[in-house]
């Protein structure tokens, strides 16, 4: 079975000019040696703090950004080798749902025009009767009434707009859906509705999905597997429950420590792990070393290759096994 997405040793950098006007630009590495896969009908969550490179990885996967080294294959096709025509064919297989439902829809187009635009670009469903039938079915599949077809985006709430954006992404019947924090701009009650919708869509349409999020609770509900990213590197990846119950990287444990845990008896207040920056550790090959609470110069001065701890559970840390027992910050 071929994986829809295969990324190996991916490097991506941006040129960055120094403070002096005459200084030479230097490359700022955004993605460093990223390797990951998305299997058929699998939802993979990509979790990490702001600025770690999650959205850049999504843009590379969508062909919106180039990359300097490594391999990015979608359905067996290397993105670097694709021509302009090849990319156009690939767009039918890979679609995206953006974070902000207010800016992702053209305010000058009706819902009908928004949903028909992908078909017009790819010359699909040219028969008016067939197109009308498909439009109605498409809106019903995301929980909206076909009567909304001739309305404008400003007439809808944020949740309804995101449903329209999802419908637009599904119009071409893609095999892979990239969802870049699709619920972070919505109210909590609406978030649950959109997450349920995405889960139903992945089952009924046999979609693979790369789901980008900050929220472990959201990722736990939706994703089959979670990858944790820090400063452009994936430090740990595992099946969802295994990662949350038995985190093996100190950064994953630190993230989980910040998740509030309700205690009805108030017997114990959960304190997040403090992350203090230590400049003297910046020479370590581990990107997390300057903030790691378990840092040891003798061990952490070595480069850590990604190691498979158990079936499907990978971690890049020289101190493995990091946790001999369950972490006290695991989410039960």
VOMARSE-910122 format. One record per residue (C-alpha): residue number from 1; residue in one letter; x, y, z. Coordinates in steps of 0.001 Angstrom, whole numbers, plus 500000, padded with zeros to 6 digits. Layout:
<atoms>
+-----+------+--------+--------+--------+
: pos : code :     px :     py :     pz :
+-----+------+--------+--------+--------+
: NUM :    A :      X :      Y :      Z :
...
+-----+------+--------+--------+--------+
</atoms>
This chain:
<atoms>
+-----+------+--------+--------+--------+
: pos : code :     px :     py :     pz :
+-----+------+--------+--------+--------+
:   1 :    X : 500000 : 500000 : 500000 :
:   2 :    X : 501518 : 503302 : 498882 :
:   3 :    X : 501485 : 506198 : 501339 :
:   4 :    X : 499815 : 509340 : 499913 :
:   5 :    X : 502548 : 511457 : 501584 :
:   6 :    X : 506197 : 510503 : 502030 :
:   7 :    X : 508632 : 513151 : 503273 :
:   8 :    X : 512294 : 512262 : 503781 :
:   9 :    X : 515156 : 514417 : 505098 :
:  10 :    X : 513411 : 517667 : 504138 :
:  11 :    X : 515340 : 520935 : 504472 :
:  12 :    X : 513805 : 524355 : 503943 :
:  13 :    X : 515415 : 527739 : 504607 :
:  14 :    X : 514748 : 531414 : 503952 :
:  15 :    X : 517372 : 534092 : 503257 :
:  16 :    X : 517725 : 536553 : 506123 :
:  17 :    X : 519684 : 539799 : 505921 :
:  18 :    X : 521783 : 540878 : 508889 :
:  19 :    X : 521321 : 544032 : 510915 :
:  20 :    X : 523861 : 545973 : 508838 :
:  21 :    X : 522711 : 547154 : 505410 :
:  22 :    X : 525891 : 545910 : 503724 :
:  23 :    X : 525947 : 542539 : 505475 :
:  24 :    X : 525457 : 539423 : 503375 :
:  25 :    X : 522157 : 537569 : 503712 :
:  26 :    X : 522271 : 534370 : 505714 :
:  27 :    X : 520024 : 531373 : 505401 :
:  28 :    X : 517542 : 530790 : 508231 :
:  29 :    X : 516684 : 527081 : 508435 :
:  30 :    X : 512965 : 526585 : 509001 :
:  31 :    X : 512642 : 522827 : 508401 :
:  32 :    X : 515552 : 520567 : 509338 :
:  33 :    X : 515762 : 516895 : 508354 :
:  34 :    X : 511992 : 516333 : 508527 :
:  35 :    X : 510864 : 512785 : 507817 :
:  36 :    X : 507234 : 511710 : 508078 :
:  37 :    X : 504505 : 509767 : 506287 :
:  38 :    X : 500737 : 509928 : 506005 :
:  39 :    X : 499162 : 506557 : 505230 :
:  40 :    X : 495935 : 505897 : 503365 :
:  41 :    X : 492814 : 506870 : 505351 :
:  42 :    X : 495023 : 508098 : 508208 :
:  43 :    X : 494736 : 511408 : 510064 :
:  44 :    X : 498135 : 512629 : 511233 :
:  45 :    X : 498303 : 515519 : 513687 :
:  46 :    X : 501230 : 517948 : 513620 :
:  47 :    X : 501593 : 519664 : 517000 :
:  48 :    X : 504053 : 522319 : 518168 :
:  49 :    X : 504352 : 525898 : 519368 :
:  50 :    X : 503931 : 528930 : 517104 :
:  51 :    X : 506808 : 529477 : 514694 :
:  52 :    X : 508114 : 525903 : 514778 :
:  53 :    X : 507495 : 525340 : 511047 :
:  54 :    X : 504136 : 523546 : 510925 :
:  55 :    X : 502524 : 525847 : 508355 :
:  56 :    X : 505738 : 525986 : 506302 :
:  57 :    X : 505661 : 522193 : 506068 :
:  58 :    X : 502040 : 522379 : 504893 :
:  59 :    X : 502978 : 524974 : 502250 :
:  60 :    X : 505808 : 522766 : 500968 :
:  61 :    X : 503408 : 519820 : 500766 :
:  62 :    X : 500920 : 521949 : 498813 :
:  63 :    X : 503608 : 523178 : 496431 :
:  64 :    X : 503273 : 526779 : 497638 :
:  65 :    X : 506892 : 526840 : 498857 :
:  66 :    X : 510026 : 525316 : 497353 :
:  67 :    X : 512575 : 523344 : 499379 :
:  68 :    X : 516349 : 523094 : 499196 :
:  69 :    X : 516994 : 519420 : 499922 :
:  70 :    X : 515251 : 516159 : 500671 :
:  71 :    X : 512287 : 514424 : 499118 :
:  72 :    X : 508572 : 515236 : 499187 :
:  73 :    X : 506369 : 512700 : 497410 :
:  74 :    X : 502596 : 512893 : 497019 :
:  75 :    X : 501042 : 509723 : 495608 :
:  76 :    X : 504511 : 508642 : 494520 :
:  77 :    X : 505258 : 511881 : 492611 :
:  78 :    X : 508287 : 513946 : 493615 :
:  79 :    X : 507186 : 517581 : 493858 :
:  80 :    X : 510518 : 518915 : 492580 :
:  81 :    X : 510101 : 517010 : 489325 :
:  82 :    X : 506574 : 518182 : 488525 :
:  83 :    X : 505908 : 520616 : 485698 :
:  84 :    X : 503251 : 523321 : 485851 :
:  85 :    X : 500764 : 520956 : 484187 :
:  86 :    X : 501748 : 518203 : 486621 :
:  87 :    X : 501067 : 520478 : 489570 :
:  88 :    X : 497630 : 521300 : 488186 :
:  89 :    X : 496771 : 517593 : 488101 :
:  90 :    X : 498119 : 517181 : 491608 :
:  91 :    X : 495843 : 519947 : 492925 :
:  92 :    X : 492859 : 517675 : 492284 :
:  93 :    X : 494351 : 515153 : 494720 :
:  94 :    X : 495521 : 517561 : 497455 :
:  95 :    X : 493348 : 520310 : 498907 :
:  96 :    X : 493610 : 522632 : 501903 :
:  97 :    X : 491383 : 524173 : 504578 :
:  98 :    X : 492915 : 527364 : 505960 :
:  99 :    X : 492823 : 528663 : 509522 :
: 100 :    X : 490797 : 531862 : 509053 :
: 101 :    X : 487348 : 531295 : 507511 :
: 102 :    X : 486857 : 535054 : 507095 :
: 103 :    X : 489822 : 535694 : 504799 :
: 104 :    X : 489820 : 532355 : 502946 :
: 105 :    X : 486541 : 533089 : 501105 :
: 106 :    X : 486289 : 535732 : 498376 :
: 107 :    X : 483717 : 538312 : 499582 :
: 108 :    X : 482863 : 539168 : 495948 :
: 109 :    X : 481674 : 535650 : 495142 :
: 110 :    X : 478507 : 533838 : 496135 :
: 111 :    X : 478663 : 530350 : 497613 :
: 112 :    X : 477742 : 528957 : 494186 :
: 113 :    X : 480679 : 530751 : 492540 :
: 114 :    X : 483078 : 529701 : 495320 :
: 115 :    X : 482175 : 526024 : 494959 :
: 116 :    X : 482131 : 526085 : 491147 :
: 117 :    X : 485527 : 527746 : 490782 :
: 118 :    X : 487566 : 524518 : 491279 :
: 119 :    X : 485418 : 522774 : 488658 :
: 120 :    X : 485869 : 525655 : 486221 :
: 121 :    X : 489635 : 525539 : 486629 :
: 122 :    X : 489754 : 521796 : 485956 :
: 123 :    X : 486925 : 521712 : 483358 :
: 124 :    X : 484712 : 519393 : 485397 :
: 125 :    X : 480931 : 518918 : 485538 :
: 126 :    X : 480095 : 521240 : 482645 :
: 127 :    X : 476489 : 520015 : 482354 :
: 128 :    X : 474312 : 522571 : 484281 :
: 129 :    X : 471859 : 519996 : 485614 :
: 130 :    X : 474638 : 517710 : 486857 :
: 131 :    X : 476485 : 520649 : 488387 :
: 132 :    X : 473394 : 521820 : 490285 :
: 133 :    X : 472812 : 518333 : 491640 :
: 134 :    X : 476434 : 518057 : 492816 :
: 135 :    X : 476350 : 521517 : 494406 :
: 136 :    X : 473330 : 520600 : 496497 :
: 137 :    X : 474907 : 517297 : 497542 :
: 138 :    X : 478154 : 519063 : 498413 :
: 139 :    X : 476440 : 521566 : 500739 :
: 140 :    X : 474379 : 518840 : 502394 :
: 141 :    X : 477566 : 516828 : 503047 :
: 142 :    X : 478920 : 519674 : 505211 :
: 143 :    X : 475627 : 520301 : 507013 :
: 144 :    X : 474381 : 523332 : 505045 :
: 145 :    X : 471103 : 523906 : 503216 :
: 146 :    X : 471282 : 524119 : 499379 :
: 147 :    X : 469206 : 527315 : 499691 :
: 148 :    X : 472443 : 529039 : 500750 :
: 149 :    X : 473975 : 528683 : 497277 :
: 150 :    X : 473199 : 532224 : 496178 :
: 151 :    X : 474173 : 533947 : 499427 :
: 152 :    X : 477359 : 535933 : 500087 :
: 153 :    X : 480093 : 535057 : 502625 :
: 154 :    X : 479272 : 538029 : 504879 :
: 155 :    X : 475836 : 536504 : 505537 :
: 156 :    X : 477341 : 533521 : 507375 :
: 157 :    X : 478873 : 532913 : 510792 :
: 158 :    X : 482465 : 531747 : 511227 :
: 159 :    X : 481448 : 528107 : 511593 :
: 160 :    X : 479274 : 528245 : 508471 :
: 161 :    X : 482093 : 529885 : 506524 :
: 162 :    X : 484460 : 527094 : 507533 :
: 163 :    X : 481890 : 524542 : 506352 :
: 164 :    X : 481819 : 526315 : 502978 :
: 165 :    X : 485633 : 526233 : 502863 :
: 166 :    X : 485547 : 522487 : 503596 :
: 167 :    X : 482943 : 521992 : 500861 :
: 168 :    X : 485188 : 523853 : 498403 :
: 169 :    X : 488108 : 521599 : 499359 :
: 170 :    X : 485957 : 518500 : 498807 :
: 171 :    X : 484614 : 519641 : 495429 :
: 172 :    X : 487476 : 517983 : 493523 :
: 173 :    X : 487193 : 514756 : 495567 :
: 174 :    X : 490811 : 514874 : 496825 :
: 175 :    X : 492742 : 512001 : 498366 :
: 176 :    X : 494592 : 514210 : 500846 :
: 177 :    X : 493273 : 517117 : 502904 :
: 178 :    X : 495647 : 519543 : 504630 :
: 179 :    X : 493857 : 521264 : 507517 :
: 180 :    X : 495897 : 524159 : 508949 :
: 181 :    X : 494372 : 524845 : 512379 :
: 182 :    X : 490838 : 524901 : 510935 :
: 183 :    X : 489084 : 525341 : 514308 :
: 184 :    X : 491403 : 527710 : 516202 :
: 185 :    X : 489475 : 530831 : 515082 :
: 186 :    X : 486069 : 529409 : 516065 :
: 187 :    X : 484036 : 529296 : 519271 :
: 188 :    X : 484454 : 526162 : 521380 :
: 189 :    X : 480933 : 524858 : 520645 :
: 190 :    X : 481462 : 525378 : 516912 :
: 191 :    X : 484876 : 523720 : 517101 :
: 192 :    X : 483241 : 520475 : 518202 :
: 193 :    X : 480844 : 520573 : 515244 :
: 194 :    X : 483639 : 521152 : 512712 :
: 195 :    X : 485807 : 518419 : 514242 :
: 196 :    X : 482930 : 515948 : 514070 :
: 197 :    X : 482372 : 516977 : 510454 :
: 198 :    X : 486040 : 516396 : 509567 :
: 199 :    X : 485970 : 513010 : 511285 :
: 200 :    X : 482838 : 511957 : 509386 :
: 201 :    X : 484311 : 513177 : 506089 :
: 202 :    X : 487521 : 511208 : 506592 :
: 203 :    X : 485501 : 508034 : 507156 :
: 204 :    X : 482897 : 508397 : 504427 :
: 205 :    X : 485288 : 509681 : 501724 :
: 206 :    X : 488310 : 507558 : 502717 :
: 207 :    X : 490467 : 510678 : 502990 :
: 208 :    X : 493974 : 511006 : 504346 :
: 209 :    X : 494520 : 514174 : 506379 :
: 210 :    X : 497380 : 516240 : 507767 :
: 211 :    X : 495865 : 518136 : 510695 :
: 212 :    X : 497879 : 521032 : 512157 :
: 213 :    X : 496980 : 522130 : 515676 :
: 214 :    X : 498236 : 523588 : 518973 :
: 215 :    X : 495668 : 521695 : 521017 :
: 216 :    X : 496395 : 518164 : 522239 :
: 217 :    X : 492732 : 517644 : 523151 :
: 218 :    X : 491677 : 518402 : 519577 :
: 219 :    X : 494434 : 516186 : 518166 :
: 220 :    X : 493464 : 513368 : 520527 :
: 221 :    X : 489863 : 513448 : 519355 :
: 222 :    X : 490604 : 513542 : 515631 :
: 223 :    X : 494036 : 512079 : 514877 :
: 224 :    X : 495262 : 508503 : 514549 :
: 225 :    X : 498873 : 509569 : 515021 :
: 226 :    X : 500621 : 512699 : 516321 :
: 227 :    X : 504005 : 514191 : 515389 :
: 228 :    X : 505560 : 516790 : 517715 :
: 229 :    X : 507620 : 519516 : 516024 :
: 230 :    X : 510117 : 521932 : 517576 :
: 231 :    X : 512224 : 524482 : 515669 :
: 232 :    X : 511652 : 522744 : 512348 :
: 233 :    X : 512410 : 519220 : 513579 :
: 234 :    X : 510087 : 516371 : 514482 :
: 235 :    X : 511203 : 515225 : 517915 :
: 236 :    X : 508612 : 512523 : 518553 :
: 237 :    X : 505839 : 510730 : 516690 :
: 238 :    X : 503566 : 507925 : 517814 :
: 239 :    X : 499986 : 506652 : 517735 :
: 240 :    X : 497866 : 509215 : 519565 :
: 241 :    X : 497069 : 507355 : 522774 :
: 242 :    X : 500583 : 505998 : 523066 :
: 243 :    X : 502081 : 509487 : 522774 :
: 244 :    X : 499742 : 511019 : 525347 :
: 245 :    X : 500000 : 508151 : 527848 :
: 246 :    X : 503737 : 507595 : 527523 :
: 247 :    X : 505595 : 510680 : 526207 :
: 248 :    X : 509285 : 509943 : 525662 :
: 249 :    X : 510764 : 513289 : 524664 :
: 250 :    X : 511243 : 516063 : 527279 :
: 251 :    X : 509602 : 518590 : 524940 :
: 252 :    X : 506479 : 516439 : 524572 :
: 253 :    X : 506326 : 516108 : 528350 :
: 254 :    X : 506695 : 519893 : 528722 :
: 255 :    X : 503840 : 520501 : 526276 :
: 256 :    X : 501602 : 518013 : 528066 :
: 257 :    X : 502432 : 519627 : 531419 :
: 258 :    X : 500828 : 522850 : 530160 :
: 259 :    X : 497516 : 521089 : 529460 :
: 260 :    X : 495127 : 521947 : 532332 :
: 261 :    X : 493797 : 518883 : 534139 :
: 262 :    X : 490530 : 519300 : 536096 :
: 263 :    X : 490650 : 518141 : 539704 :
: 264 :    X : 487187 : 518327 : 541337 :
: 265 :    X : 488658 : 517860 : 544822 :
: 266 :    X : 491481 : 520404 : 544316 :
: 267 :    X : 493897 : 518041 : 546057 :
: 268 :    X : 496720 : 518717 : 543629 :
: 269 :    X : 497386 : 521673 : 541358 :
: 270 :    X : 499241 : 520680 : 538210 :
: 271 :    X : 502215 : 522939 : 537570 :
: 272 :    X : 503633 : 523302 : 534046 :
: 273 :    X : 507295 : 522499 : 533544 :
: 274 :    X : 509271 : 525793 : 533469 :
: 275 :    X : 511253 : 526252 : 530249 :
: 276 :    X : 514256 : 528460 : 530966 :
: 277 :    X : 516580 : 529338 : 528122 :
: 278 :    X : 520270 : 528515 : 528713 :
: 279 :    X : 522512 : 530157 : 526049 :
: 280 :    X : 525536 : 528066 : 527052 :
: 281 :    X : 523791 : 524979 : 525658 :
: 282 :    X : 523302 : 526334 : 522136 :
: 283 :    X : 526221 : 524283 : 520757 :
: 284 :    X : 524358 : 521046 : 521431 :
: 285 :    X : 523074 : 519228 : 518297 :
: 286 :    X : 519686 : 518833 : 520001 :
: 287 :    X : 517478 : 521868 : 519206 :
: 288 :    X : 515663 : 521532 : 522530 :
: 289 :    X : 518837 : 521404 : 524680 :
: 290 :    X : 518824 : 525142 : 525667 :
: 291 :    X : 515409 : 524688 : 527296 :
: 292 :    X : 515576 : 521072 : 528446 :
: 293 :    X : 515134 : 520450 : 532186 :
: 294 :    X : 517002 : 517116 : 531886 :
: 295 :    X : 520053 : 518437 : 530039 :
: 296 :    X : 523383 : 516701 : 530719 :
: 297 :    X : 526442 : 517967 : 528860 :
: 298 :    X : 528064 : 514533 : 528574 :
: 299 :    X : 525063 : 512923 : 526922 :
: 300 :    X : 523379 : 515830 : 525124 :
: 301 :    X : 526559 : 516780 : 523277 :
: 302 :    X : 525905 : 513883 : 520897 :
: 303 :    X : 523574 : 513940 : 517919 :
: 304 :    X : 520334 : 512010 : 518464 :
: 305 :    X : 519044 : 509889 : 515613 :
: 306 :    X : 515343 : 509050 : 515522 :
: 307 :    X : 514870 : 505796 : 517428 :
: 308 :    X : 511877 : 503438 : 517391 :
: 309 :    X : 511037 : 502834 : 521047 :
: 310 :    X : 508059 : 500582 : 520379 :
: 311 :    X : 505867 : 499774 : 517411 :
: 312 :    X : 505267 : 503062 : 515572 :
: 313 :    X : 506680 : 505199 : 518419 :
: 314 :    X : 509716 : 507228 : 517293 :
: 315 :    X : 511738 : 509695 : 519339 :
: 316 :    X : 514936 : 511720 : 518841 :
: 317 :    X : 516632 : 511929 : 522246 :
: 318 :    X : 520038 : 510625 : 523369 :
: 319 :    X : 518700 : 509869 : 526864 :
: 320 :    X : 516319 : 507109 : 525769 :
: 321 :    X : 514543 : 505530 : 527435 :
: 322 :    X : 513659 : 508946 : 528795 :
: 323 :    X : 510798 : 507671 : 530957 :
: 324 :    X : 511224 : 504205 : 532488 :
: 325 :    X : 507786 : 504627 : 534017 :
: 326 :    X : 504785 : 506665 : 532941 :
: 327 :    X : 505327 : 510390 : 533110 :
: 328 :    X : 503382 : 512202 : 535800 :
: 329 :    X : 502313 : 514627 : 533041 :
: 330 :    X : 500767 : 511958 : 530804 :
: 331 :    X : 497158 : 512639 : 529822 :
: 332 :    X : 494975 : 509790 : 531039 :
+-----+------+--------+--------+--------+
</atoms>
